[in-house]
Amino acid sequence: MDLQGILYVVATPIGNMGDITLRAIDILKEVDIVVAESTPRALKLFNQHGIKKTIVSISSYSEEKRSASIIRGLKGGKNVALITSAGTPCISDPGGILVSKCVEEGIEVCAVPGASAVAGLVSVSGLFADRFIFYGFLPLKKGKRKRALEELSSFPYPIVFYESPRRIDETLGYVLAILGDRRIVVVREMTKMYETTYRGTVSDVIEQIASEEKRGEYAFIVAGCGPKL
């Protein structure tokens, strides 16, 4: 019986290109195929490290369809690396469907850990976040966004969210109205040239960022409702 390939879930930098691990570079050089969310971003990384590989693009819209052919390659003995445009795949990014199908098919899936906005944010938050919940992006529709925050309002531990620059002001307004004026840490452009960290209560941070140009991605952590926070 022919040996199956391995799917490597590889973390790549979230901003600073120096944050890639040595193991990630080795894996990307050794695999037969790289499945990437962003081909231009992958090529930028590959050019920096002398990596020449076949790239198969994948997105949240194409993942279901593309997974079948990728799995055929894995079953045929090809080793595959899965990368996202930034950070760790499957965390508010494509990849979860492919990984789930590989597990169902008995294909080995290996983690190649590295940069993660979640871990970076929690580590600098100072919010006693030995326990926390990661929510990611809140729903786009205002009603669903409101209900999601209402469901989280009684959670006792810090909660981590991602948000886009065009929605950050509105989302923080919802957080203030529904969760209250809790402690919060917001990081903009993590690890990049214009990285900025905002700390204080929700109302403090809303005031801090109100007049600033919104650029890049935002990650923020809000204190839970527990008495220690």
C-alpha positions as CSV (number, residue, x, y, z in Angstrom):
1,M,0.0,0.0,0.0
2,D,1.4,3.4,-0.9
3,L,2.1,5.8,1.9
4,Q,-0.1,8.8,2.2
5,G,1.3,12.3,2.5
6,I,1.1,14.6,5.5
7,L,-0.8,17.9,5.7
8,Y,1.3,20.4,7.6
9,V,-0.6,23.4,9.1
10,V,2.1,26.1,9.0
11,A,2.0,29.4,10.8
12,T,3.5,32.3,8.9
13,P,4.2,35.9,10.1
14,I,1.3,38.2,11.0
15,G,3.3,41.3,9.9
16,N,7.0,41.3,10.7
17,M,8.5,38.8,8.2
18,G,11.3,37.9,10.6
19,D,8.7,36.1,12.8
20,I,8.7,32.9,10.7
21,T,10.3,29.9,12.4
22,L,13.2,27.8,11.1
23,R,11.0,24.7,11.1
24,A,8.4,26.5,9.0
25,I,11.0,27.4,6.4
26,D,12.2,23.8,6.3
27,I,8.7,22.4,5.9
28,L,7.8,24.8,3.2
29,K,11.0,23.8,1.3
30,E,10.4,20.1,1.7
31,V,6.7,19.7,0.9
32,D,5.4,19.0,-2.7
33,I,2.5,21.5,-2.7
34,V,1.7,24.7,-0.7
35,V,-2.0,25.5,-0.2
36,A,-2.2,29.3,0.4
37,E,-4.9,31.8,1.1
38,S,-3.0,34.6,-0.7
39,T,-0.7,33.7,-3.5
40,P,1.0,37.2,-3.6
41,R,1.6,37.0,0.1
42,A,3.0,33.5,-0.2
43,L,5.3,34.5,-3.1
44,K,6.7,37.4,-1.0
45,L,7.5,35.0,1.8
46,F,9.0,32.4,-0.6
47,N,11.2,34.9,-2.4
48,Q,12.6,36.0,0.9
49,H,13.7,32.5,1.8
50,G,14.5,31.0,-1.6
51,I,11.4,28.7,-1.7
52,K,10.1,27.5,-5.0
53,K,6.9,25.5,-4.8
54,T,3.6,24.9,-6.6
55,I,0.9,27.0,-5.0
56,V,-2.7,26.1,-4.8
57,S,-4.9,29.0,-3.8
58,I,-7.7,28.5,-1.4
59,S,-10.4,30.8,0.1
60,S,-13.4,30.5,2.3
61,Y,-15.5,30.3,-0.9
62,S,-13.4,27.7,-2.8
63,E,-12.2,25.6,0.1
64,E,-14.9,23.0,-0.1
65,K,-14.4,22.4,-3.8
66,R,-10.5,22.5,-3.7
67,S,-10.3,20.1,-0.7
68,A,-11.2,17.1,-2.9
69,S,-8.2,17.5,-5.3
70,I,-5.8,18.4,-2.4
71,I,-6.9,15.2,-0.6
72,R,-6.3,13.2,-3.7
73,G,-2.8,14.5,-3.8
74,L,-2.2,13.6,-0.2
75,K,-3.6,10.1,-0.7
76,G,-1.2,9.8,-3.6
77,G,1.8,10.4,-1.4
78,K,2.2,14.2,-1.8
79,N,3.1,16.2,1.3
80,V,1.2,19.5,1.6
81,A,1.6,22.7,3.6
82,L,-1.3,24.8,4.4
83,I,-0.7,28.5,5.1
84,T,-2.9,31.6,5.5
85,S,-2.2,35.1,4.5
86,A,-1.0,35.9,8.0
87,G,-0.7,33.9,11.2
88,T,-2.0,30.4,11.9
89,P,-4.4,28.8,9.5
90,C,-8.0,27.8,10.6
91,I,-8.2,30.6,13.2
92,S,-10.6,33.1,11.6
93,D,-9.0,32.1,8.3
94,P,-9.6,29.3,5.7
95,G,-8.3,25.8,6.3
96,G,-10.8,24.3,8.8
97,I,-12.7,22.4,6.1
98,L,-9.6,20.9,4.6
99,V,-8.2,19.8,8.0
100,S,-11.6,18.3,9.0
101,K,-11.8,16.3,5.7
102,C,-8.2,15.1,6.1
103,V,-9.0,13.9,9.6
104,E,-12.1,12.1,8.3
105,E,-10.0,10.4,5.6
106,G,-7.4,9.3,8.0
107,I,-4.7,11.6,6.7
108,E,-2.1,12.7,9.2
109,V,-2.3,16.4,10.1
110,C,0.7,18.1,11.8
111,A,1.0,21.5,13.4
112,V,3.9,23.8,12.7
113,P,3.3,26.5,15.3
114,G,4.4,30.1,15.1
115,A,3.0,33.6,15.0
116,S,-0.6,34.1,16.3
117,A,-2.3,37.4,16.9
118,V,-4.4,35.7,19.7
119,A,-1.3,34.6,21.6
120,G,0.5,37.9,21.0
121,L,-2.4,39.9,22.3
122,V,-3.1,37.8,25.4
123,S,0.5,37.8,26.4
124,V,0.7,41.6,26.5
125,S,-2.8,42.3,27.8
126,G,-2.1,42.2,31.6
127,L,-5.7,40.9,32.1
128,F,-4.9,37.7,34.1
129,A,-5.7,35.8,30.9
130,D,-4.6,32.3,31.9
131,R,-8.2,31.5,30.9
132,F,-9.9,33.3,28.0
133,I,-12.3,32.8,25.1
134,F,-11.4,33.5,21.5
135,Y,-14.4,34.7,19.5
136,G,-12.7,36.2,16.4
137,F,-14.8,38.4,14.2
138,L,-18.2,39.4,15.4
139,P,-21.1,38.9,12.9
140,L,-21.5,41.5,10.2
141,K,-25.2,42.1,10.7
142,K,-25.9,44.5,13.6
143,G,-28.7,42.3,15.1
144,K,-26.5,39.2,15.2
145,R,-23.6,41.2,16.5
146,K,-25.7,42.6,19.4
147,R,-27.0,39.1,20.3
148,A,-23.5,37.6,20.2
149,L,-22.2,40.3,22.7
150,E,-25.3,39.7,24.9
151,E,-24.5,36.0,25.1
152,L,-20.9,36.8,26.1
153,S,-21.8,39.5,28.7
154,S,-21.8,37.1,31.6
155,F,-18.6,35.2,30.7
156,P,-16.2,35.5,33.6
157,Y,-12.9,35.5,31.6
158,P,-11.4,37.8,29.0
159,I,-12.7,37.6,25.5
160,V,-10.5,38.1,22.3
161,F,-11.9,39.6,19.1
162,Y,-10.6,40.5,15.7
163,E,-12.0,43.5,13.8
164,S,-11.5,45.4,10.5
165,P,-10.5,49.1,10.4
166,R,-13.9,50.1,8.9
167,R,-15.9,48.5,11.7
168,I,-13.7,49.0,14.8
169,D,-15.4,52.3,15.9
170,E,-18.9,50.8,15.6
171,T,-17.9,47.5,17.3
172,L,-16.3,49.2,20.3
173,G,-19.5,51.2,20.6
174,Y,-21.5,48.0,20.8
175,V,-19.0,46.6,23.3
176,L,-19.5,49.6,25.6
177,A,-23.2,49.5,25.3
178,I,-23.6,45.8,26.0
179,L,-20.6,44.6,28.0
180,G,-20.1,47.9,29.8
181,D,-17.1,50.1,30.5
182,R,-14.6,47.2,31.2
183,R,-10.9,47.2,30.8
184,I,-9.8,46.6,27.3
185,V,-6.6,46.3,25.3
186,V,-6.6,47.0,21.5
187,V,-3.7,46.4,19.3
188,R,-3.5,47.8,15.7
189,E,-1.1,46.4,13.1
190,M,0.5,43.9,15.4
191,T,4.3,43.4,14.7
192,K,4.2,45.9,11.8
193,M,5.7,49.4,11.5
194,Y,2.7,51.2,12.8
195,E,1.9,48.9,15.6
196,T,-0.1,50.7,18.3
197,T,-1.5,49.5,21.6
198,Y,-4.4,51.2,23.3
199,R,-5.2,50.5,27.0
200,G,-7.8,51.6,29.4
201,T,-11.6,51.2,29.8
202,V,-13.7,50.8,26.7
203,S,-14.7,54.5,26.8
204,D,-11.1,55.5,27.2
205,V,-10.0,53.6,24.1
206,I,-12.9,54.8,22.0
207,E,-11.7,58.3,22.8
208,Q,-8.1,57.5,22.0
209,I,-8.8,56.1,18.6
210,A,-11.6,58.3,17.6
211,S,-9.5,60.8,15.6
212,E,-6.9,58.4,14.4
213,E,-6.6,57.0,10.8
214,K,-8.0,53.5,10.8
215,R,-5.5,51.1,9.0
216,G,-4.7,47.4,9.1
217,E,-6.3,44.8,11.3
218,Y,-7.3,45.2,14.9
219,A,-7.2,42.6,17.7
220,F,-8.7,43.4,21.1
221,I,-9.3,41.7,24.4
222,V,-12.0,42.7,26.8
223,A,-12.0,41.8,30.5
224,G,-14.5,39.3,31.7
225,C,-17.2,40.1,34.3
226,G,-15.3,38.3,37.0
227,P,-14.4,40.2,40.2
228,K,-10.6,39.9,39.7
229,L,-10.8,41.6,36.3
